[in-house]
Amino acid sequence: MTTMIMIAMVLGIVSGIVVGPAIGNIRAIGDIFLRLIQMTVVILVMGAVIEAVGQIAPKDLGKLGGKIFSLFMISTVISAIIGIILAEIIQPGAGIDVKLTSATDIVAPQQTIYEMVVNFFPKNIIEAMTAGNMIQCIVFSLLFGMALSLYSHNTNDKRILDSIKTFNIIILGVVKLVMKMAPLGIFALLAWVTGTIGLQVMVPLMKFLICMAVGTVIILFLFITLTAMYAKVSPLKLAGKVWRMGVVAFTTTSSAISLPVKMEDSEQKIGVSKRISQLVNPLGMALNSNGLSLFLAISCITLAQFYHLEMSLVFLIQIIVLSTLATLGTVVVPGGGLVALAIVLPSMGLPLESIALLAGIDWFSGMFRTVLNVVDDALIALIIAVGEDEFDRDIFDGKSADIALNSGN
């Protein structure tokens, strides 16, 4: 699939340049692809969040659950803020006048902070689902997951949780089927974009990847340093402990594929207890995606610069909030970044077809996203383990292996 998408990207750009504006009608294929992605977004995210929270034991939903969720949110917010700052400095979308929509003007939604906070909470979940209001859907899903956890524990009835797990597997199957169309959809979208705009759009895309790369390095350095200080270990040694999972994440661009390696290294190299590792690492795959938060923040600023939008403080706060909450229930299949963009862009008043501008480099940006997603999960697991006194320093220092070797001799 990766090879096919890469080929489709190149062919789409070349076809757009060669044919020119006449290729514009091929946009229909790309629009169908985007519609099929959007089709499952609401129930996909809601199902993933409900399952992730619902399978946590009630005793862990209190102090431990609150601590985990708080660290997830804090690290994700920090990533979004760093993304906004870098995009404002590097200006990947500046100097390009892009008009991809027939609308007269694209206006950023104007809301007060009070209205924005109140609108987090749904008054009618069916209405929220129909409108595609993902923030309200996620809030409902968190509450539903907590109630499901309490019900399953009190009645020992796992049927509803098992049904939701099965439902989520089927919905992910639908997403995988849709993603088989990704090469054709991306070809059509890029052919249309380059045919109507030209190669000028490629310059900001390279600047976009530079933003992602610099942001990834800054966040990893910051989080590894802070975690090492809290755990009172060497930051260089900690960086070495997460190196393997980072390489796997970078080369596979999949948090799901990286999960077994992340858990193994957390327990056998870093020294996190199995109980903490099995709780934090899988949950982090659904609820903690710092790389995706960085990507979404940079994407929103880049596209706002494309369309010459005035970015007020409220607009920037909305980007941070949406980039944070849209990572809940992250789609762990190829194209997950595009699905998340489909959630955020309409909420920011940006046209959905803007995804075409970033679709061709999604695989490259996915490499950086996945590294942050995977490594930061492991770092948070270490922080939780230290706080719960479930961090084995002998394993971290490699003393357990030495003891076992000496015992064998």
C-alpha positions, -999 to +999 in steps of 0.1 A: +000+000+000+028+024+009+045+018-025+012+022-043+005+055-025+040+068-033+035+059-070+001+074-070+015+106-055+041+109-082+018+100-111-009+124-098+016+153-097+030+145-131-005+141-146-017+174-132+014+192-146+011+176-181-027+178-185-033+210-167-067+224-157-085+200-180-079+172-155-101+190-129-130+167-133-110+138-118-116+156-085-149+135-082-129+104-075-110+121-047-142+136-033-157+101-031-126+088-013-129+117+012-166+110+017-160+073+024-134+083+051-159+107+067-186+081+066-172+062+096-154+089+115-180+096+142-188+060+152-151+050+147-138+075+172-167+070+197-163+033+196-125+035+202-128+058+231-156+039+248-137+006+245-104+022+258-121+037+289-147+009+294-121-018+298-103+000+327-112-014+361-133+010+383-105+010+409-081+024+383-106+050+370-099+072+401-065+083+410-046+062+385-069+068+356-070+105+364-032+106+365-028+088+332-054+109+314-040+141+328-005+132+315-020+123+281-037+156+278-008+177+291+017+161+267-007+164+238-015+201+245+022+208+247+028+191+213+000+212+197+014+245+212+049+236+198+033+229+165+016+263+163+048+281+174+069+263+147+043+269+120+042+306+129+080+308+127+086+287+096+054+299+078+050+268+055+018+282+040+029+318+035+033+334+001+009+310-017-026+321-028-047+289-029-083+288-039-097+253-038-134+261-029-162+277-047-173+295-015-171+332-017-150+336+014-136+312+040-141+327+074-127+313+106-155+305+131-159+333+156-166+322+192-159+335+226-139+313+250-171+309+271-191+296+241-162+273+231-160+257+265-198+253+269-200+238+234-177+210+245-207+194+262-236+179+242-273+186+249-283+159+224-258+132+215-278+122+184-277+158+172-240+160+179-234+128+159-255+140+130-236+173+130-203+156+133-194+176+164-164+154+175-157+172+207-192+166+220-191+130+208-158+124+226-171+139+259-201+116+257-179+086+249-157+092+279-187+093+302-202+062+285-169+044+289-167+052+326-204+040+331-196+009+311-166+001+333-187+005+365-215-017+351-191-045+339-174-046+373-206-045+394-225-071+374-196-091+360-214-088+326-189-082+298-213-087+270-218-050+261-180-044+263-173-074+242-200-063+217-184-028+214-150-045+209-164-066+181-182-036+166-149-016+166-131-045+148-158-044+121-156-006+117-118-008+114-124-034+087-146-009+069-118+018+072-093-007+059-115-014+029-119+023+022-081+028+025-076+003-003-089+031-025-063+055-011-039+053-041-066+062-065-081+089-043-047+105-037-039+103-074-071+121-082-067+147-056-031+156-064-037+155-101-065+180-095-045+202-072-013+204-093-034+207-125-053+237-112-026+253-090+008+240-103+041+231-087+041+262-065+022+241-039+052+217-034+074+244-018+052+248+013+048+210+016+086+207+020+085+234+047+056+215+063+078+184+066+106+205+080+081+217+107+072+181+115+109+170+118+120+199+139+089+196+161+095+159+166+131+165+177+122+193+201+093+173+217+114+141+221+143+161+237+119+179+260+099+149+271+129+125+275+148+152+296+118+159+319+110+122+323+146+113+331+147+141+357+115+129+373+127+092+374+162+103+384+179+084+355+203+094+327+185+110+298+210+095+274+204+061+288+167+066+286+170+077+250+188+044+243+161+024+260+134+039+236+155+038+205+143+004+192+106+012+195+113+046+179+130+029+149+101+004+145+076+032+147+095+053+122+098+025+096+064+010+100+044+043+106+020+022+127+013+025+164-004-009+163+025-027+149+049-009+173+027-018+204+043-052+211+078-038+209+068-008+230+054-030+258+083-054+257+109-026+259+089-008+286+089-039+308+122-056+300+145-026+292+130+004+310+117-015+341+080-005+341+058-031+358+037-053+337+005-039+353+013-003+344+027-012+310-005-032+300-027-003+311-008+027+299+007+015+266-025+001+249-046+030+263-021+055+250-025+041+215-061+053+216-060+083+238-025+097+235-011+109+202+013+137+205+026+132+170-009+135+156-015+166+177+016+182+164+006+173+128-030+187+132-017+220+147+008+225+120-018+215+093-043+240+106-018+269+107-004+260+073-039+259+057-049+291+074-018+307+059-028+293+025-062+310+027-048+342+044-071+338+074-068+362+104-058+340+133-071+354+166-063+341+200-096+322+201-088+307+167-054+295+180-070+281+212-096+262+191-067+247+172-051+235+204-083+221+218-093+203+185-058+190+179-058+176+214-093+161+215-092+148+179-064+125+190-087+106+213-096+073+197-068+077+172-072+055+141-043+031+141-045+022+104-027+038+074-044+071+066-053+078+102-038+113+099-062+120+070-092+108+090-082+131+119-078+160+095-114+153+082-125+158+118-106+191+125-107+211+093-145+216+090-146+226+127-120+253+120-139+266+090-114+252+065-126+233+034-123+196+035-107+194+001-076+210+016-067+175+027-055+170-009-027+194-002-013+172+025-024+138+014+007+132-008+031+136+020+009+119+047+032+088+047+063+110+054+046+130+081+033+097+095+068+086+102+073+116+126+038+113+140+042+076+149+076+081+166+062+107+189+030+086+196+049+055+205+079+069+224+058+094+245+034+065+255+064+047+269+077+078+287+043+084+303+042+047+314+076+053+331+063+084+349+032+065+361+054+036+373+077+058+393+047+076+409+031+042+418+065+027+430+064+001+402+096+011+385+124-015+387+157+004+386+177-029+384+161-036+351+167-001+339+204-003+350+207-038+335+215-054+369+187-080+366+204-095+336+237-096+353+222-113+384+205-139+362+238-145+343+258-150+375+231-173+389+234-194+358+271-197+362 
